[in-house]
């Protein structure tokens, strides 16, 4: 697992595109203003990459209904690939409590 670049205080919340390693700048250098802007940017990147995209799609899971911020699908050689993106753009770092879902 790679970590994001940090500032002098060790905080990742104020880094900017010019501080990113080259591999992180390949898709965009635009910093989203909020989570909706991030959601739009993610949808645009997936669409430009050949995925069919739906924003705020409601899906049925084994645990009930879930709204996915960006839902993308692409068919390659008869196989369908699905990408589910939850777009969060918090001002401060969020610490995960509990396990992965």
C-alpha positions in Angstrom: 0.0 0.0 0.0 1.5 3.3 -1.0 1.1 6.5 1.0 0.3 10.0 -0.2 2.9 12.7 0.0 2.8 14.7 3.2 3.8 18.3 4.2 6.5 19.2 6.7 4.1 18.4 9.7 3.4 14.9 8.3 -0.2 15.9 7.3 -1.5 14.7 3.9 -4.3 17.2 3.9 -2.5 20.1 2.3 -0.5 18.5 -0.5 -0.9 19.8 -4.0 -0.5 18.3 -7.5 3.0 19.5 -7.9 4.0 17.5 -4.9 2.6 14.3 -6.3 4.8 11.7 -7.8 4.5 11.5 -11.6 2.4 8.3 -11.5 -0.3 10.2 -9.5 -0.4 13.1 -12.0 -1.1 10.9 -15.1 -4.9 11.3 -15.0 -5.4 14.9 -13.8 -3.8 17.7 -11.8 -7.1 19.3 -10.9 -7.9 19.4 -7.2 -11.7 18.9 -6.7 -13.5 21.7 -4.7 -15.7 19.2 -2.9 -17.0 15.7 -3.0 -19.4 16.4 -5.8 -16.6 17.9 -7.9 -14.6 14.8 -7.1 -17.5 12.6 -8.1 -17.8 14.4 -11.5 -14.0 14.1 -12.1 -14.0 10.4 -11.3 -17.0 9.8 -13.7 -15.3 11.8 -16.4 -12.0 9.8 -16.1 -13.9 6.5 -16.3 -16.0 7.7 -19.3 -12.8 8.9 -21.1 -11.3 5.5 -20.4 -14.2 3.7 -22.2 -16.5 2.8 -19.3 -20.2 3.4 -19.3 -20.8 5.5 -16.2 -23.7 6.1 -13.9 -23.5 8.7 -11.1 -25.4 8.0 -7.8 -26.6 4.6 -8.9 -28.6 2.5 -6.5 -27.7 -1.2 -6.5 -29.0 -4.2 -4.6 -26.5 -6.0 -2.4 -26.9 -9.0 -0.1 -27.2 -6.6 2.7 -29.8 -4.4 1.0 -29.7 -1.3 -1.2 -26.7 0.9 -1.6 -26.1 4.1 -3.5 -22.8 4.1 -5.3 -21.3 7.5 -6.1 -19.8 6.4 -9.4 -20.6 3.1 -11.1 -18.6 2.2 -14.2 -18.7 -0.9 -16.5 -16.6 -1.9 -19.4 -16.8 -5.0 -21.6 -13.5 -6.3 -22.9 -13.4 -9.5 -25.0 -16.8 -10.7 -23.6 -15.9 -10.1 -20.0 -17.6 -7.2 -18.1 -15.5 -5.2 -15.6 -17.3 -3.2 -12.9 -15.8 -0.3 -10.9 -17.6 1.1 -7.8 -16.3 4.4 -6.5 -17.3 6.1 -3.3 -16.1 9.7 -3.5 -15.0 11.3 -0.3 -13.1 14.6 -0.1 -12.8 15.5 3.5 -10.7 18.5 4.7 -9.1 16.4 7.4 -7.7 12.9 7.4 -10.3 10.3 8.4 -9.2 7.4 10.6 -11.0 4.1 9.8 -12.5 2.3 12.7 -13.4 -1.3 12.3 -12.8 -3.6 9.4 -13.3 -3.4 5.6 -16.8 -4.0 4.4 
